[in-house]
Structures are given as C-alpha cells and as structure tokens.
C-alpha cells in the first residue's frame, strides 16, 4: 500500500459508517492521521479519532474544530461526506424536509469548509473532496429535495475550487449512484417488499448492482491524494454506468 498520505492530517465528516468509514480506513492505511466528525462514533475507532459533530448545527461544528485543534495544529485534507436523503416529490415535500436536507447537505458542507479553509491554507497538499451524487446530474424519481441539495453541492464545489485556487486548495467531488450503505439498507427495510425494492435499485444501474462503499472511497482518496496536484474543480461518477450508458433491454 502506498503511503502518499504519510504525515498528512485529514478530517472526514460522517466517518462512522458507510462511505466515510471506508475513506477513514483507506487514508489510515496510506499513512494519514484521521479525525472523524460524526454524530456517533460508529465503527471508526480503529481508523480515526472521533469528534462529535452535527454538521447541521453551527455551534456543533465550531466546537468540533476547537476540539480538533487541541490534537492537531495542521490540516491537509477535508472530506465532506456527511449528508441525509429524502424520498419524495416536490408535490409532497414539506418545508421542514426542504430546510433539513438543504441545511445539512449544502450549508453543512459550507460550515465545515469555512472552519477548515484557514487551516488548509497552511498545507502544501491541501485538498477538499465533497460527496455529491449522481442525482446532481441525472433526474431520479422521488428525490426532489435530495437532488436539489446535491446539485448545489456540485456547483458549490466549482465555486470553492475557483475561490481557493490561489490558496493552493484543490476542491473536487464524487457523484455516487445508489450505494450499499446502512442508510440505503434502512430505506429498503422500510419498504413493503425490501427484496423487490433492492432488485429495482440494482436494475436501475447498468452494471446490475449497487455501488460498494469502498469503490467510492477509492475515488475520494484518489482526488484527495497529493499525487493528483493538478486535479481541481472536477467530479468523478461512481455509478455503474448509470449516467453515460444506455443499455438496450433484452
């Protein structure tokens, strides 16, 4: 395993499970010192130092960075991974859900970045990677608020990449399709027929399966790596061909 992150410090939001946990594992294996910002510690203990943080709350984010600074004076990598979903249309979406989804997915990403950027400026390997979604660029049924929030994350990524180019901070994003995470499993378990619901999700993606969290984590790690010093303002789709491929029905 390459040690391209040796001597570097990273913060990952939502590191307790799913994609964030896989990123924590990968960065730890590659030599990074990792801090996980999450509401709960989850399974990160072997890979990251847990700092309690609710990215939907400004005071919580401020307190988390104050706690982080007690352990580290430097920051090289920020992974904005934490987020929530919503399953409904504009017609049925409530104001409460709109505010919650946008506050966490969009403003939460900005809140964490705001506190990280002054620290990242001092790094020679500064990188931010935002977790957007294939829903940011493709129309997916029953994802109105979620799609809008992830579209905003995509354009926020471009704005941040432009604003902080002179600071030496690279900013990129990943666009996962439906991923085999605890959150997706929870949604499937709530459906009337979880097996049929999973089959439908798998069939929607040309490769015929859900994306593995580790596959997304590898793309995030690629974008965050100092070996990719010329990559900024871009997004990688990890979607089993969902965005670009059109497979004829048999």
matplotlib code that plots the C-alpha trace (Angstrom):
import matplotlib.pyplot as plt

x = [0.0, 1.4, 1.9, 1.2, -0.7, 2.1, 2.5, -0.8, -3.9, -7.5, -11.0, -13.8, -17.4, -19.8, -16.9, -18.8, -20.2, -20.7, -18.6, -17.0, -15.8, -14.2, -12.4, -11.1, -9.8, -8.1, -6.5, -5.3, -3.7, -2.0, -0.3, -2.7, -3.7, -7.5, -10.2, -13.8, -16.6, -19.9, -22.9, -21.9, -18.6, -19.9, -17.1, -14.4, -12.4, -9.7, -9.2, -10.0, -10.1, -13.8, -15.0, -18.7, -20.2, -23.6, -22.8, -26.4, -25.6, -23.2, -22.2, -21.5, -19.2, -17.4, -17.0, -15.7, -13.0, -12.0, -11.6, -9.7, -7.2, -6.4, -4.9, -3.6, -2.4, -2.4, -5.0, -4.3, -7.4, -11.1, -13.7, -17.2, -19.1, -21.9, -25.4, -29.0, -31.6, -35.2, -37.7, -40.5, -41.5, -41.9, -45.6, -45.3, -42.1, -42.7, -40.9, -39.5, -37.8, -36.6, -34.9, -33.4, -32.0, -30.5, -29.2, -27.3, -26.2, -25.4, -25.0, -23.4, -20.7, -20.1, -20.0, -17.3, -15.3, -15.5, -13.6, -11.2, -10.0, -7.9, -6.1, -5.8, -4.2, -1.0, -0.8, 1.3, -1.1, -4.5, -7.5, -11.2, -13.5, -17.3, -19.7, -22.3, -24.5, -25.4, -28.7, -27.0, -26.7, -29.4, -33.2, -34.1, -37.6, -38.8, -35.6, -36.6, -35.0, -32.1, -31.4, -31.6, -29.2, -26.6, -26.9, -26.0, -23.0, -21.8, -21.9, -20.5, -17.6, -16.9, -17.3, -14.9, -12.4, -12.3, -12.3, -9.4, -7.2, -4.9, -4.7, -3.4, -6.5, -7.9, -11.6, -13.3, -16.4, -17.6, -21.0, -22.0, -25.1, -27.1, -24.6, -24.8, -24.7, -26.5, -28.7, -29.9, -30.5, -32.6, -34.7, -35.1, -36.1, -38.9, -40.4, -43.3, -41.1, -37.4, -36.1, -38.1, -37.1, -33.4, -33.8, -35.3, -32.4, -29.9, -31.6, -31.6, -27.8, -26.4, -23.9, -26.8, -25.7, -25.4, -22.1, -19.8, -18.8, -15.1, -15.4, -16.5, -13.9, -11.1, -12.3, -12.4, -8.9, -7.6, -9.0, -7.6, -4.1, -1.2, -0.2, -3.2, -1.9, -3.4, -6.9, -9.4, -12.9, -13.9, -16.2, -15.9, -19.1, -19.1, -22.3, -22.0, -22.5, -25.8, -25.1, -23.4, -24.5, -27.8, -28.2, -30.9, -33.5, -33.2]
y = [0.0, 3.4, 5.9, 9.1, 10.5, 9.9, 12.9, 14.4, 15.0, 14.5, 15.3, 13.1, 14.0, 11.1, 8.7, 6.3, 4.1, 3.6, 5.6, 7.8, 4.7, 3.3, 6.6, 6.5, 3.0, 3.9, 7.1, 5.4, 2.6, 5.2, 6.9, 9.7, 10.8, 10.8, 12.6, 11.5, 14.1, 12.4, 12.4, 8.9, 7.1, 4.1, 1.8, 4.4, 3.7, 1.6, 4.2, 7.7, 9.9, 10.5, 14.1, 14.6, 16.9, 17.6, 19.5, 20.8, 22.9, 25.8, 25.7, 21.9, 22.5, 25.3, 23.1, 20.2, 22.3, 23.7, 20.1, 19.1, 22.0, 20.5, 17.5, 18.9, 22.3, 21.3, 20.1, 18.8, 17.0, 17.6, 15.1, 16.5, 13.2, 13.6, 14.0, 12.9, 11.8, 12.3, 10.2, 12.2, 14.7, 18.5, 18.0, 16.1, 17.6, 19.6, 22.9, 21.1, 18.5, 21.1, 23.1, 20.0, 18.5, 21.7, 22.7, 19.5, 18.6, 22.1, 24.5, 21.8, 21.3, 25.0, 25.3, 22.6, 24.0, 27.5, 26.4, 24.1, 26.5, 28.7, 25.6, 24.2, 27.3, 26.4, 23.0, 22.2, 19.3, 20.9, 19.1, 19.1, 16.4, 16.8, 13.9, 14.9, 12.3, 11.1, 12.7, 16.0, 15.4, 12.9, 13.0, 10.3, 9.7, 10.7, 12.6, 16.3, 17.8, 15.4, 16.0, 19.8, 19.6, 17.5, 19.8, 22.6, 20.6, 20.2, 23.9, 24.8, 22.5, 24.6, 27.9, 26.7, 25.4, 28.8, 30.9, 28.9, 28.1, 30.9, 29.5, 26.2, 24.3, 21.8, 21.1, 18.2, 16.0, 12.5, 11.5, 8.1, 6.2, 4.1, 2.7, -0.3, 1.7, 1.3, 4.3, 2.5, -0.7, 1.2, 2.6, -0.8, -2.3, 0.3, -0.8, -3.3, -5.7, -5.0, -7.7, -6.3, -2.8, -3.8, -5.6, -2.4, -0.3, -2.7, -2.9, 0.9, 0.8, -0.7, -2.9, -4.6, -4.0, -1.3, 0.5, -0.7, 2.0, 1.1, 1.9, 5.4, 5.7, 4.8, 7.7, 10.1, 9.1, 9.5, 13.0, 13.9, 12.5, 14.9, 12.8, 14.5, 18.0, 19.3, 17.9, 20.6, 21.6, 18.2, 15.3, 11.6, 9.5, 6.2, 4.9, 1.6, 3.4, 5.0, 8.5, 7.7, 4.2, 3.3, -0.5, -1.9, -4.1, -7.7]
z = [0.0, -1.0, 1.8, -0.1, 2.9, 5.3, 7.6, 6.5, 8.6, 7.4, 8.7, 7.4, 8.2, 8.5, 9.2, 11.5, 8.7, 5.0, 2.6, 5.3, 7.2, 4.1, 3.5, 7.0, 6.6, 3.3, 4.5, 7.7, 5.6, 3.4, 6.4, 7.3, 10.8, 10.6, 12.6, 12.2, 12.7, 13.2, 15.5, 16.7, 16.7, 14.9, 13.7, 13.2, 16.4, 14.7, 12.0, 13.2, 16.3, 16.9, 17.4, 18.0, 15.3, 13.9, 10.6, 10.7, 13.7, 13.6, 17.2, 17.0, 14.0, 15.8, 18.9, 16.8, 15.3, 18.7, 19.9, 16.7, 17.3, 20.7, 19.0, 15.7, 14.6, 10.9, 8.4, 4.9, 3.7, 4.3, 3.1, 3.3, 3.3, 5.8, 4.5, 4.5, 2.0, 1.3, -0.7, -2.2, -4.9, -4.9, -4.6, -1.3, 0.1, 3.3, 4.2, 7.2, 5.0, 2.5, 5.2, 6.9, 3.7, 2.4, 5.8, 6.3, 2.8, 1.5, 4.3, 6.4, 3.8, 3.7, 7.5, 7.9, 4.9, 6.4, 9.5, 7.6, 4.9, 7.2, 8.3, 4.8, 3.5, 5.5, 3.9, 0.7, 0.0, 0.7, -0.7, -0.2, -1.6, -1.4, -1.7, -4.2, -6.1, -9.5, -8.6, -9.1, -12.8, -13.6, -13.0, -10.5, -9.3, -5.9, -4.9, -5.2, -2.2, -2.2, -5.9, -5.4, -2.5, -4.3, -7.4, -5.0, -3.7, -7.2, -8.0, -4.6, -5.4, -8.5, -6.6, -3.9, -6.4, -8.1, -4.9, -3.3, -6.3, -5.3, -1.8, -3.1, -2.0, -4.6, -4.4, -6.2, -5.8, -6.4, -7.7, -6.4, -7.6, -5.2, -2.8, -0.5, 2.8, 6.1, 5.1, 1.9, 3.9, 6.3, 3.5, 1.9, 5.3, 5.5, 2.1, 1.8, -0.1, 0.7, -1.7, -4.6, -3.8, -3.8, -7.1, -8.6, -7.4, -8.8, -12.1, -12.4, -12.7, -15.9, -14.0, -12.3, -8.7, -6.1, -5.8, -3.0, -0.4, -0.9, -4.6, -3.8, -1.0, -3.5, -5.8, -2.9, -1.9, -5.4, -5.6, -2.2, -2.9, -3.2, -6.3, -8.1, -7.6, -10.9, -10.4, -9.2, -10.0, -11.3, -10.3, -10.7, -11.3, -9.5, -10.8, -12.6, -15.9, -14.8, -16.2, -19.5, -20.6, -22.3, -22.3, -24.6, -22.8, -23.8]

ax = plt.figure().add_subplot(projection="3d")
ax.plot(x, y, z, "-o")
ax.set_aspect("equal")
plt.show()
